[in-house]
Amino acid sequence: MEETIVIYTDPDCYYSALAVAEFTRNDIPFKEIDLSASPEAWEEVERITGGRRVTPVIVEGELVTVG
């Protein structure tokens, strides 16, 4: 069973746009959480990143990629 890839993004972040474009171009399914539309998700981002407020944050199972 494949785990869902989650990408935390911000519309003002160039690297968020690049990450979304790369996954889309390669037909890799993912769930995008736009932090400007879901500011409550920042709490989860901070938990995942050890307190950092940075995007994009890509979560694939136990693997977390920041920035």
N, C-alpha and C positions, 0 to 999 in steps of 0.2 A: 504494500500500500504506500503510495507516494504521499509525502507530507506537503502541505501547502506552503509555498514560499510567500512570505509577507515582506512587503517593502513599505517602510514608513517614509513618507515624502513631505516636502513643502513646496508649494508652487513657485516660490522665489528662489529655489535652489537649483542651479544649473545641473549639478551632479545627480539630483533626484530625477530630473527629466532624462538625463542620459541613461540612468539605470532602467527606468521604465521603458525607454525606447529600445534598449538592448534586449531586454526580456521579451518585449513584443515582437521585435524583428526576428528573434530566434524561436518564436512560438513556444516560449516557456510560460506555462500558466503561473499566475501569481495573484495575490490579493494586495491591492494598494490601500494604504491607510494614509489619507491626506491629513496631516497634523493641523492644517489651518481650518479644516472642516470638523475635525475631531480632536480639539485641544486636550481633552481628557486622556488621550492616548500618550501624551508626553510623559505621564507617570510611568507607563510601561517602557517607553524608550529610555528613560533615565535609569530604570531598574536594569534593563538589558545592557546598557552601556556604562554602568558604574557612575551614573550621575551626569553624563555628558548630554547636552542638548544639541545634537548635530544630525543632519540628514545627508544622504539617505542612510537608513539602517535596514539591512537585508537579513532576514531570519529564515534559515532553512534547517528545520529540526534544531539540533544543538549548535549548528554553525551560525555565527553572527558576524556580519561584515559591516563595519562602520565607515561612512564617508566614501 
